[in-house]
């Protein structure tokens, strides 16, 4: 097995959530650190640790980002990181089902991601890199993210399901 670190300059950690039950708000986290210890061509048995800096949230709206950092949502001052640690990886055809412990706002719950191996290549400096795409969904209320606002027309301002997408490029550690 090789040890890899995620190259944040060539990766993205994103999410989307329903807004007013009719559209989506998308965002990302700009600061994160991850290590993967694996055979890149067979992820079974891989060791994966991910740490996201909550304060780096960006939805392209400063007021909303401030609200998301507040105690109404992530409470970034008290809980500065979101973490994920893999505990099971199962190969399913050309993809993998990755399950692990996701911790948000001090609450740990299992989360599952569908992972696709993107391949490997050599960058202009002669370093072999690998790429992965992962997608999953969690219910924000399971992690204590319960703030919402009722709409006059019925329904709520913020949906419960958060879709998470990761496009990751990793370099040898």
N, C-alpha and C positions, 0 to 999 in steps of 0.2 A: 504494500500500500504506500502511496505517496501522500505527502501533506501539501495542501493547497490553501492559499488565502484569497479571498474575494478581492478583485480589483475594482474598487468603487468608481474609478474614472471610466470604466467600461461596463458598468452594471447599473441596474435600477431596481429599487424596492418600491412597488406601487400598490395602490389599493383603490377601490371604488365602493360607493355606497349610494343607495337610492336617496334622492332629495325630493321632498314633497310628494313622494310616491309616483312621480312621473318622469324624473330625469335622474342622471347620475352626477355625483361630484367625484372627481378623481384627485388623487394626491400621491405624494411620494415622501420618502425619508431620504435625506441627503447624507446622513452620517451613520455608518454602520460598519461592523467588523464581523467577519466570519472565517472560520477555518473548516476545512473538509479534509479528512484523512480517508483516502479511498483509492481503489483501482478505478480510474476514471471510466473504463469501459465496462465495469460491472460494479454498481454502487452498493450491492448487497454487503452488509457488514460495515458500511462506512460510518465514521464518526463525524457528526456535523454539529457545530455550535455557532449560533448566530446571535448577535447583540446589536440592537438598533437604538440610537439616541433619539428619544421622543421629542426633544427640543428641535430636532432637525426637520420636523413635519412641514410640508409645503403643499398647499392646495391652491396656490396662486391668488390668495386673498389674505392679507395680513390680519384683518380682524377675525376671520374664521380660524386662522392658524393659532392666534392668541387664545381664542376660546377653546380650541382643541387641547392646548397645553395646560389649560386651567383645571381646577378641581372638578368642574362639571364633566370633564371627559378624562383625559389621561393623567392629570395631576402630575405633570412632569417634574415639579419641584420635589415631591415626595417619592415618585416612582420614575426616575430618569431613563430607565431602559425597558425595552421589550426584548425578551430572550426566547430562543428556541433551541432545544437540544433533541436531536434525533434519537429514537429508541427502537425503530423497526423500519426496515426497507425491504420491500418485496418487489421482485421483477414481475411485470405483467406485460408480456409481449415486448414491444420496443420501449416501453416506459416503465417507471417505477412508482410505487405507492409508498410515500414517505410519511411515517407517523412519528410524532414526538411531543414533547412537553412545551407548550407555548405559554409564556408568562407575560401578562399585561396587567398593569396596575396592582401588582402583588398577587394576582390570582393565576394559578397554573391549571390548565386544562389540556387534554389531548387535542391535537390538530393534525389533519391529514392533507398532504399535498400530492398532486400528480406531477411527477418530474420527468422531463425529457432531456436526454443527453444531446447537446447540440453538436458535439464534435470537438476536435482539437486541431490546433494550427500553430505555426511558428510566427511570432511577431517580428517586426523589422530588426529587433536587437538579438534575434536568435533564441528567444525564450519560448518554450512550448507552453501554450495556454489551453485551457479547456473551457467549455461553456455549457450551461444548464439553464433550463426554463422550468419554473415551478409555479403551480396555481393551486389555490385552495380557497376555502370559504369558512368563516367563523361567525357566530352570533355574538355581537358586541356585548349584549346583556350578560352573557356567560362570564365576562371579564369585568363586570362592574361598570361598564360604560352605558349608563341608563338614562342620561339626560335626553329629553325630547320635548317637543312642543306640539300640542294639538292644533290642527288646522280648522279654520271655520267651515271649510267645505267637507270636513271629515278626513280621517287619516292623521298622519303625523309628519313632522318635518324631516326626521332622519330615519332611514330604514334600519332594520336590525342586522341584516346580513352584510358582512364586509367581505368583498372579494379581494383576495391578495394575489399579486403576481410578482414574480421575481425573475429577472433576466440577469444571469450572473456569468461573469467571466472570472476565471481563477488562474492565478499564477503559482508556480512552485513556491513553497514557503522557504 
